[in-house]
Amino acid sequence: MTDAPIVIAHRGASGYLPEHTLAAKALAHGLGADFLEQDVVATRDRQLVVLHDIHLDDVTDVAERFPRRRRDDGHYYVVDFDLAELEQLHVFERRSPGQTSAKYAQRFPTGSPIFRIATLKDELQLIQGLNHSTGRSAGIYPEIKDPQWHRLHGIDLARLLIDELDAFGYSHATDAAFVQCFDQGELVRVKQELGCELRLVQLVGSELEYADLLTPHGLERIAAYAYGLGPSYRQLAEIGAGRLRLTPLTKLAHDAGLKLHAYTFRRDDLAGYARTLDELLEFFFVEARVAGVFCDHPDVAVRVRNALSQVH
């Protein structure tokens, strides 16, 4: 395979250790991931932390430690806490909403109070330190999480993120960094108003709100400001006439000049048409010609990618 696709450790090596912990990122680096993902949200005192959600419910013990800080909707929001308070919390394997058991039962056992919330600064220092000590460079892949929510609370999350990345030396298109977001308007702002030169990736889902973006004209608009498109892999393939085939979106994105970085490949949540994660990844590497995959088990993706590279 020419221009071998990249492997992005989805929330770190989250198939093996609780997501977005420093331990999960260190393991992902050691397993050979090309890029490590950071979902970035802000605290009340405008500190950037790495968490997938704007609330704390499903991955921490916040309900036990701060039982009175729950909002009327039942959630404990990151933006309602200072960093010093978040540093008191323990991070656990992700639970299904409202449940006490892990979403994926075979993953790291719940209840081990050994993991903590990491700041973005902590994580960038860890990655750069590992790059130095191992001699193998892994890049970063931060996501601007729900920028409109943060703006409602007086926080310009995108600006805080771009400033932090710049402070760590991530500022040019050639740097080992991507910035992703589901909010199209915010990504355009990041490029045009904030002057960010890093490669941008427009995330999309299957919801109706993304329909216009996934037309030929919409993809051309994306290509004017973004390097790539980040869809669910389930948007790129379907079962038709009794066989697996690519959806029109795959070709349309390629025709628009967009690189495809597909999410999320995990061993414990396979599409019905794949028997193994290896088989699923091979189809998307070879048939869909994705330029990158977000994977909970980055070692598997690296192994499959490397094997295909030797064959082709």
Phi, psi and omega in degrees: 000130174274153182048062184306138181295157179268153175252121181253119179287109185288107184060028185091199175278066191286351173284347185240332182222155181307134186304144174060018170273158178298328178296319179295326179286320178297318179295317179301320177298314181293333180277358173097012178300142179282325180223148177245131184273142174233115168274125189246127174230168185241147176274176178299326179266025171061035172263141182269127178235160185256103180212146182287327186249161174279353174239170191251358195304313196269355183229002181224175177261032183302324182296329179279325186272327181228063187297338183269003184262011179283137176282172182299335180277002176093356183261152172253110188267139179305319186292350178269001184236147170278160180301320181301327177286317180297330180292348177276347186276154171258145178254135181236171172303140185302133175258155171293145183309128178078004183249163178255350180263157182293146178297319177244106192295334185273002181274191186306133183303138178285160174093358178274111186277057185242359183244147182230163173291136180255142170282160175299320179301314178304314185291318179296322176297320178298311183296315180293326177294319178292322176301320180290313188283333182263339185077005177248119186268121172253141179268180181242157185213068183286149174244134173279107186272120173045065184297329180292322176300314179296321180296324177298337180256018174077022184239125175268087187297318182299316180295318178300318181294311182298321178296319179293318178298318179299321180297334179262009174091012177258100184213351185242157182299335180274354179287156182279068183205141169237152172238128184238155177194148174279339185274109183298313181302323181289322178295320176299318178297318179303320182282313189274312183276317182272351175067029182288128180262355180293157179290129183255143178233123179275112176280144178218156175236187180271358182293158184301330183297343180260359187303315182295327180292334187264012171274165177305318180292319179297320179291326175296322178295318179299317182297342180287339182231345186242151175282322187210175179242136180244084177266166167293143178298337179289346174276351186255349181214153182207161174269124178216136181053036176078010179219162179279131180217160178282148176277163177303331182302324182300310180290321181299319179294316177299317181297329179280356180083018181266135173283141180260120172245101190267143176239167332246127181267124180214143185294330185261018176204069184274151170295151185298341183268003181239136179274330182221162176295322178302314181295319180296313180297318181300319179300316184284327175294316188271308187278315181276345180054045177292147180269351180192155177227138170270122186223135176288337182240076189298333178297323178294314180297320178296316181298314180295315180301314182294321179296317179293324179297324179290325181290317186262000000 
